[in-house]
Amino acid sequence: MKRICFLLIASTALLLSSCSGVSSQNVTQATDEMIRKQVLFFTDDENLTSEIPYYDAILELKSKHPESLKHLKVVNTRSTEDQPILDKTPESPAILVIEDNEVICEIEGSTNKNNIVKPVAQAISHWYD
């Protein structure tokens, strides 16, 4: 149990400390401004254990595609601030890959790391790397 708590806290700290801040104004004005390339991670403070595969996947993706994940946006689903304008907000945990204001990849709900890494890596592979 202590190991899981440590991994969860360490993963969260590493993820949050390595994410670049993105102005909420730029994201929330998605209908007015074009989002060229963006990865959104939807999180819920009360659902952290189901998010562990997502944190692991994000860490792996950041190591393989650092430039593409440079502007990763973490969105707390319980907060009314920082919410991007979407037709449908996904249930937490979820990762959306947005290109030219369109969702080109969406992973939602409980899954394993490989089911997250493969489609996201494929979606972002042509961005910068």
MODELLER restraints for C-alpha pairs under 7 A, 6 or more apart:
rsr = mdl.restraints
at = mdl.atoms
rsr.add(forms.Gaussian(group=physical.xy_distance, feature=features.Distance(at['CA:8:A'], at['CA:52:A']), mean=6.79, stdev=0.5))
rsr.add(forms.Gaussian(group=physical.xy_distance, feature=features.Distance(at['CA:11:A'], at['CA:55:A']), mean=6.38, stdev=0.5))
rsr.add(forms.Gaussian(group=physical.xy_distance, feature=features.Distance(at['CA:15:A'], at['CA:59:A']), mean=6.94, stdev=0.5))
rsr.add(forms.Gaussian(group=physical.xy_distance, feature=features.Distance(at['CA:19:A'], at['CA:70:A']), mean=6.78, stdev=0.5))
rsr.add(forms.Gaussian(group=physical.xy_distance, feature=features.Distance(at['CA:19:A'], at['CA:71:A']), mean=6.92, stdev=0.5))
rsr.add(forms.Gaussian(group=physical.xy_distance, feature=features.Distance(at['CA:19:A'], at['CA:72:A']), mean=6.12, stdev=0.5))
rsr.add(forms.Gaussian(group=physical.xy_distance, feature=features.Distance(at['CA:20:A'], at['CA:70:A']), mean=6.21, stdev=0.5))
rsr.add(forms.Gaussian(group=physical.xy_distance, feature=features.Distance(at['CA:20:A'], at['CA:71:A']), mean=5.57, stdev=0.5))
rsr.add(forms.Gaussian(group=physical.xy_distance, feature=features.Distance(at['CA:20:A'], at['CA:72:A']), mean=6.76, stdev=0.5))
rsr.add(forms.Gaussian(group=physical.xy_distance, feature=features.Distance(at['CA:22:A'], at['CA:71:A']), mean=6.76, stdev=0.5))
rsr.add(forms.Gaussian(group=physical.xy_distance, feature=features.Distance(at['CA:22:A'], at['CA:73:A']), mean=6.66, stdev=0.5))
rsr.add(forms.Gaussian(group=physical.xy_distance, feature=features.Distance(at['CA:24:A'], at['CA:82:A']), mean=5.17, stdev=0.5))
rsr.add(forms.Gaussian(group=physical.xy_distance, feature=features.Distance(at['CA:27:A'], at['CA:84:A']), mean=5.55, stdev=0.5))
rsr.add(forms.Gaussian(group=physical.xy_distance, feature=features.Distance(at['CA:28:A'], at['CA:82:A']), mean=6.75, stdev=0.5))
rsr.add(forms.Gaussian(group=physical.xy_distance, feature=features.Distance(at['CA:28:A'], at['CA:83:A']), mean=6.32, stdev=0.5))
rsr.add(forms.Gaussian(group=physical.xy_distance, feature=features.Distance(at['CA:28:A'], at['CA:84:A']), mean=4.63, stdev=0.5))
rsr.add(forms.Gaussian(group=physical.xy_distance, feature=features.Distance(at['CA:28:A'], at['CA:85:A']), mean=5.74, stdev=0.5))
rsr.add(forms.Gaussian(group=physical.xy_distance, feature=features.Distance(at['CA:30:A'], at['CA:84:A']), mean=6.97, stdev=0.5))
rsr.add(forms.Gaussian(group=physical.xy_distance, feature=features.Distance(at['CA:30:A'], at['CA:85:A']), mean=6.13, stdev=0.5))
rsr.add(forms.Gaussian(group=physical.xy_distance, feature=features.Distance(at['CA:34:A'], at['CA:100:A']), mean=6.14, stdev=0.5))
rsr.add(forms.Gaussian(group=physical.xy_distance, feature=features.Distance(at['CA:34:A'], at['CA:101:A']), mean=5.85, stdev=0.5))
rsr.add(forms.Gaussian(group=physical.xy_distance, feature=features.Distance(at['CA:35:A'], at['CA:99:A']), mean=6.49, stdev=0.5))
rsr.add(forms.Gaussian(group=physical.xy_distance, feature=features.Distance(at['CA:35:A'], at['CA:100:A']), mean=5.42, stdev=0.5))
rsr.add(forms.Gaussian(group=physical.xy_distance, feature=features.Distance(at['CA:35:A'], at['CA:101:A']), mean=5.05, stdev=0.5))
rsr.add(forms.Gaussian(group=physical.xy_distance, feature=features.Distance(at['CA:36:A'], at['CA:99:A']), mean=5.06, stdev=0.5))
rsr.add(forms.Gaussian(group=physical.xy_distance, feature=features.Distance(at['CA:36:A'], at['CA:100:A']), mean=4.40, stdev=0.5))
rsr.add(forms.Gaussian(group=physical.xy_distance, feature=features.Distance(at['CA:36:A'], at['CA:101:A']), mean=6.57, stdev=0.5))
rsr.add(forms.Gaussian(group=physical.xy_distance, feature=features.Distance(at['CA:37:A'], at['CA:98:A']), mean=5.74, stdev=0.5))
rsr.add(forms.Gaussian(group=physical.xy_distance, feature=features.Distance(at['CA:37:A'], at['CA:99:A']), mean=4.64, stdev=0.5))
rsr.add(forms.Gaussian(group=physical.xy_distance, feature=features.Distance(at['CA:37:A'], at['CA:100:A']), mean=6.64, stdev=0.5))
rsr.add(forms.Gaussian(group=physical.xy_distance, feature=features.Distance(at['CA:38:A'], at['CA:71:A']), mean=6.57, stdev=0.5))
rsr.add(forms.Gaussian(group=physical.xy_distance, feature=features.Distance(at['CA:38:A'], at['CA:72:A']), mean=6.58, stdev=0.5))
rsr.add(forms.Gaussian(group=physical.xy_distance, feature=features.Distance(at['CA:38:A'], at['CA:97:A']), mean=5.96, stdev=0.5))
rsr.add(forms.Gaussian(group=physical.xy_distance, feature=features.Distance(at['CA:38:A'], at['CA:98:A']), mean=5.07, stdev=0.5))
rsr.add(forms.Gaussian(group=physical.xy_distance, feature=features.Distance(at['CA:38:A'], at['CA:99:A']), mean=6.54, stdev=0.5))
rsr.add(forms.Gaussian(group=physical.xy_distance, feature=features.Distance(at['CA:39:A'], at['CA:69:A']), mean=6.90, stdev=0.5))
rsr.add(forms.Gaussian(group=physical.xy_distance, feature=features.Distance(at['CA:39:A'], at['CA:72:A']), mean=5.12, stdev=0.5))
rsr.add(forms.Gaussian(group=physical.xy_distance, feature=features.Distance(at['CA:39:A'], at['CA:73:A']), mean=6.22, stdev=0.5))
rsr.add(forms.Gaussian(group=physical.xy_distance, feature=features.Distance(at['CA:39:A'], at['CA:95:A']), mean=6.99, stdev=0.5))
rsr.add(forms.Gaussian(group=physical.xy_distance, feature=features.Distance(at['CA:39:A'], at['CA:96:A']), mean=5.76, stdev=0.5))
rsr.add(forms.Gaussian(group=physical.xy_distance, feature=features.Distance(at['CA:39:A'], at['CA:97:A']), mean=4.56, stdev=0.5))
rsr.add(forms.Gaussian(group=physical.xy_distance, feature=features.Distance(at['CA:39:A'], at['CA:98:A']), mean=6.15, stdev=0.5))
rsr.add(forms.Gaussian(group=physical.xy_distance, feature=features.Distance(at['CA:40:A'], at['CA:72:A']), mean=6.05, stdev=0.5))
rsr.add(forms.Gaussian(group=physical.xy_distance, feature=features.Distance(at['CA:40:A'], at['CA:73:A']), mean=4.83, stdev=0.5))
rsr.add(forms.Gaussian(group=physical.xy_distance, feature=features.Distance(at['CA:40:A'], at['CA:74:A']), mean=5.94, stdev=0.5))
rsr.add(forms.Gaussian(group=physical.xy_distance, feature=features.Distance(at['CA:40:A'], at['CA:75:A']), mean=6.90, stdev=0.5))
rsr.add(forms.Gaussian(group=physical.xy_distance, feature=features.Distance(at['CA:40:A'], at['CA:95:A']), mean=5.54, stdev=0.5))
rsr.add(forms.Gaussian(group=physical.xy_distance, feature=features.Distance(at['CA:40:A'], at['CA:96:A']), mean=5.10, stdev=0.5))
rsr.add(forms.Gaussian(group=physical.xy_distance, feature=features.Distance(at['CA:40:A'], at['CA:97:A']), mean=6.40, stdev=0.5))
rsr.add(forms.Gaussian(group=physical.xy_distance, feature=features.Distance(at['CA:41:A'], at['CA:73:A']), mean=6.16, stdev=0.5))
rsr.add(forms.Gaussian(group=physical.xy_distance, feature=features.Distance(at['CA:41:A'], at['CA:74:A']), mean=4.81, stdev=0.5))
rsr.add(forms.Gaussian(group=physical.xy_distance, feature=features.Distance(at['CA:41:A'], at['CA:75:A']), mean=5.94, stdev=0.5))
rsr.add(forms.Gaussian(group=physical.xy_distance, feature=features.Distance(at['CA:41:A'], at['CA:94:A']), mean=5.83, stdev=0.5))
rsr.add(forms.Gaussian(group=physical.xy_distance, feature=features.Distance(at['CA:41:A'], at['CA:95:A']), mean=4.56, stdev=0.5))
rsr.add(forms.Gaussian(group=physical.xy_distance, feature=features.Distance(at['CA:41:A'], at['CA:96:A']), mean=6.63, stdev=0.5))
rsr.add(forms.Gaussian(group=physical.xy_distance, feature=features.Distance(at['CA:42:A'], at['CA:74:A']), mean=6.10, stdev=0.5))
rsr.add(forms.Gaussian(group=physical.xy_distance, feature=features.Distance(at['CA:42:A'], at['CA:75:A']), mean=4.81, stdev=0.5))
rsr.add(forms.Gaussian(group=physical.xy_distance, feature=features.Distance(at['CA:42:A'], at['CA:76:A']), mean=5.91, stdev=0.5))
rsr.add(forms.Gaussian(group=physical.xy_distance, feature=features.Distance(at['CA:42:A'], at['CA:77:A']), mean=6.20, stdev=0.5))
rsr.add(forms.Gaussian(group=physical.xy_distance, feature=features.Distance(at['CA:42:A'], at['CA:92:A']), mean=5.46, stdev=0.5))
rsr.add(forms.Gaussian(group=physical.xy_distance, feature=features.Distance(at['CA:42:A'], at['CA:93:A']), mean=5.47, stdev=0.5))
rsr.add(forms.Gaussian(group=physical.xy_distance, feature=features.Distance(at['CA:42:A'], at['CA:94:A']), mean=5.06, stdev=0.5))
rsr.add(forms.Gaussian(group=physical.xy_distance, feature=features.Distance(at['CA:42:A'], at['CA:95:A']), mean=6.23, stdev=0.5))
rsr.add(forms.Gaussian(group=physical.xy_distance, feature=features.Distance(at['CA:43:A'], at['CA:75:A']), mean=6.06, stdev=0.5))
rsr.add(forms.Gaussian(group=physical.xy_distance, feature=features.Distance(at['CA:43:A'], at['CA:76:A']), mean=4.97, stdev=0.5))
rsr.add(forms.Gaussian(group=physical.xy_distance, feature=features.Distance(at['CA:43:A'], at['CA:77:A']), mean=5.96, stdev=0.5))
rsr.add(forms.Gaussian(group=physical.xy_distance, feature=features.Distance(at['CA:43:A'], at['CA:92:A']), mean=5.32, stdev=0.5))
rsr.add(forms.Gaussian(group=physical.xy_distance, feature=features.Distance(at['CA:43:A'], at['CA:93:A']), mean=5.23, stdev=0.5))
rsr.add(forms.Gaussian(group=physical.xy_distance, feature=features.Distance(at['CA:44:A'], at['CA:76:A']), mean=5.62, stdev=0.5))
rsr.add(forms.Gaussian(group=physical.xy_distance, feature=features.Distance(at['CA:44:A'], at['CA:77:A']), mean=5.64, stdev=0.5))
rsr.add(forms.Gaussian(group=physical.xy_distance, feature=features.Distance(at['CA:44:A'], at['CA:78:A']), mean=6.40, stdev=0.5))
rsr.add(forms.Gaussian(group=physical.xy_distance, feature=features.Distance(at['CA:44:A'], at['CA:92:A']), mean=6.01, stdev=0.5))
rsr.add(forms.Gaussian(group=physical.xy_distance, feature=features.Distance(at['CA:44:A'], at['CA:93:A']), mean=6.98, stdev=0.5))
rsr.add(forms.Gaussian(group=physical.xy_distance, feature=features.Distance(at['CA:50:A'], at['CA:110:A']), mean=6.20, stdev=0.5))
rsr.add(forms.Gaussian(group=physical.xy_distance, feature=features.Distance(at['CA:51:A'], at['CA:93:A']), mean=5.83, stdev=0.5))
rsr.add(forms.Gaussian(group=physical.xy_distance, feature=features.Distance(at['CA:53:A'], at['CA:112:A']), mean=5.56, stdev=0.5))
rsr.add(forms.Gaussian(group=physical.xy_distance, feature=features.Distance(at['CA:53:A'], at['CA:113:A']), mean=4.75, stdev=0.5))
rsr.add(forms.Gaussian(group=physical.xy_distance, feature=features.Distance(at['CA:54:A'], at['CA:113:A']), mean=6.37, stdev=0.5))
rsr.add(forms.Gaussian(group=physical.xy_distance, feature=features.Distance(at['CA:56:A'], at['CA:113:A']), mean=6.53, stdev=0.5))
rsr.add(forms.Gaussian(group=physical.xy_distance, feature=features.Distance(at['CA:57:A'], at['CA:113:A']), mean=5.21, stdev=0.5))
rsr.add(forms.Gaussian(group=physical.xy_distance, feature=features.Distance(at['CA:57:A'], at['CA:116:A']), mean=6.29, stdev=0.5))
rsr.add(forms.Gaussian(group=physical.xy_distance, feature=features.Distance(at['CA:57:A'], at['CA:117:A']), mean=5.50, stdev=0.5))
rsr.add(forms.Gaussian(group=physical.xy_distance, feature=features.Distance(at['CA:61:A'], at['CA:117:A']), mean=6.63, stdev=0.5))
rsr.add(forms.Gaussian(group=physical.xy_distance, feature=features.Distance(at['CA:61:A'], at['CA:121:A']), mean=6.91, stdev=0.5))
rsr.add(forms.Gaussian(group=physical.xy_distance, feature=features.Distance(at['CA:62:A'], at['CA:69:A']), mean=5.64, stdev=0.5))
rsr.add(forms.Gaussian(group=physical.xy_distance, feature=features.Distance(at['CA:65:A'], at['CA:129:A']), mean=6.39, stdev=0.5))
rsr.add(forms.Gaussian(group=physical.xy_distance, feature=features.Distance(at['CA:67:A'], at['CA:128:A']), mean=6.23, stdev=0.5))
rsr.add(forms.Gaussian(group=physical.xy_distance, feature=features.Distance(at['CA:67:A'], at['CA:129:A']), mean=6.95, stdev=0.5))
rsr.add(forms.Gaussian(group=physical.xy_distance, feature=features.Distance(at['CA:68:A'], at['CA:124:A']), mean=6.55, stdev=0.5))
rsr.add(forms.Gaussian(group=physical.xy_distance, feature=features.Distance(at['CA:68:A'], at['CA:127:A']), mean=6.30, stdev=0.5))
rsr.add(forms.Gaussian(group=physical.xy_distance, feature=features.Distance(at['CA:68:A'], at['CA:128:A']), mean=6.10, stdev=0.5))
rsr.add(forms.Gaussian(group=physical.xy_distance, feature=features.Distance(at['CA:75:A'], at['CA:82:A']), mean=6.56, stdev=0.5))
rsr.add(forms.Gaussian(group=physical.xy_distance, feature=features.Distance(at['CA:75:A'], at['CA:83:A']), mean=6.59, stdev=0.5))
rsr.add(forms.Gaussian(group=physical.xy_distance, feature=features.Distance(at['CA:77:A'], at['CA:92:A']), mean=6.85, stdev=0.5))
rsr.add(forms.Gaussian(group=physical.xy_distance, feature=features.Distance(at['CA:90:A'], at['CA:108:A']), mean=6.79, stdev=0.5))
rsr.add(forms.Gaussian(group=physical.xy_distance, feature=features.Distance(at['CA:91:A'], at['CA:108:A']), mean=6.61, stdev=0.5))
rsr.add(forms.Gaussian(group=physical.xy_distance, feature=features.Distance(at['CA:91:A'], at['CA:109:A']), mean=6.73, stdev=0.5))
rsr.add(forms.Gaussian(group=physical.xy_distance, feature=features.Distance(at['CA:92:A'], at['CA:108:A']), mean=6.98, stdev=0.5))
rsr.add(forms.Gaussian(group=physical.xy_distance, feature=features.Distance(at['CA:92:A'], at['CA:109:A']), mean=6.40, stdev=0.5))
rsr.add(forms.Gaussian(group=physical.xy_distance, feature=features.Distance(at['CA:93:A'], at['CA:108:A']), mean=6.06, stdev=0.5))
rsr.add(forms.Gaussian(group=physical.xy_distance, feature=features.Distance(at['CA:93:A'], at['CA:109:A']), mean=5.45, stdev=0.5))
rsr.add(forms.Gaussian(group=physical.xy_distance, feature=features.Distance(at['CA:94:A'], at['CA:107:A']), mean=5.45, stdev=0.5))
rsr.add(forms.Gaussian(group=physical.xy_distance, feature=features.Distance(at['CA:94:A'], at['CA:108:A']), mean=4.21, stdev=0.5))
rsr.add(forms.Gaussian(group=physical.xy_distance, feature=features.Distance(at['CA:94:A'], at['CA:109:A']), mean=6.14, stdev=0.5))
rsr.add(forms.Gaussian(group=physical.xy_distance, feature=features.Distance(at['CA:95:A'], at['CA:106:A']), mean=5.82, stdev=0.5))
rsr.add(forms.Gaussian(group=physical.xy_distance, feature=features.Distance(at['CA:95:A'], at['CA:107:A']), mean=5.27, stdev=0.5))
rsr.add(forms.Gaussian(group=physical.xy_distance, feature=features.Distance(at['CA:95:A'], at['CA:108:A']), mean=6.54, stdev=0.5))
rsr.add(forms.Gaussian(group=physical.xy_distance, feature=features.Distance(at['CA:96:A'], at['CA:103:A']), mean=6.47, stdev=0.5))
rsr.add(forms.Gaussian(group=physical.xy_distance, feature=features.Distance(at['CA:96:A'], at['CA:105:A']), mean=5.70, stdev=0.5))
rsr.add(forms.Gaussian(group=physical.xy_distance, feature=features.Distance(at['CA:96:A'], at['CA:106:A']), mean=4.58, stdev=0.5))
rsr.add(forms.Gaussian(group=physical.xy_distance, feature=features.Distance(at['CA:96:A'], at['CA:107:A']), mean=6.57, stdev=0.5))
rsr.add(forms.Gaussian(group=physical.xy_distance, feature=features.Distance(at['CA:97:A'], at['CA:103:A']), mean=5.72, stdev=0.5))
rsr.add(forms.Gaussian(group=physical.xy_distance, feature=features.Distance(at['CA:97:A'], at['CA:104:A']), mean=5.71, stdev=0.5))
rsr.add(forms.Gaussian(group=physical.xy_distance, feature=features.Distance(at['CA:97:A'], at['CA:105:A']), mean=5.02, stdev=0.5))
rsr.add(forms.Gaussian(group=physical.xy_distance, feature=features.Distance(at['CA:97:A'], at['CA:106:A']), mean=6.50, stdev=0.5))
rsr.add(forms.Gaussian(group=physical.xy_distance, feature=features.Distance(at['CA:98:A'], at['CA:104:A']), mean=5.77, stdev=0.5))
rsr.add(forms.Gaussian(group=physical.xy_distance, feature=features.Distance(at['CA:104:A'], at['CA:123:A']), mean=6.94, stdev=0.5))
rsr.add(forms.Gaussian(group=physical.xy_distance, feature=features.Distance(at['CA:105:A'], at['CA:119:A']), mean=6.98, stdev=0.5))
rsr.add(forms.Gaussian(group=physical.xy_distance, feature=features.Distance(at['CA:105:A'], at['CA:120:A']), mean=6.59, stdev=0.5))
rsr.add(forms.Gaussian(group=physical.xy_distance, feature=features.Distance(at['CA:105:A'], at['CA:123:A']), mean=6.54, stdev=0.5))
rsr.add(forms.Gaussian(group=physical.xy_distance, feature=features.Distance(at['CA:107:A'], at['CA:116:A']), mean=6.49, stdev=0.5))
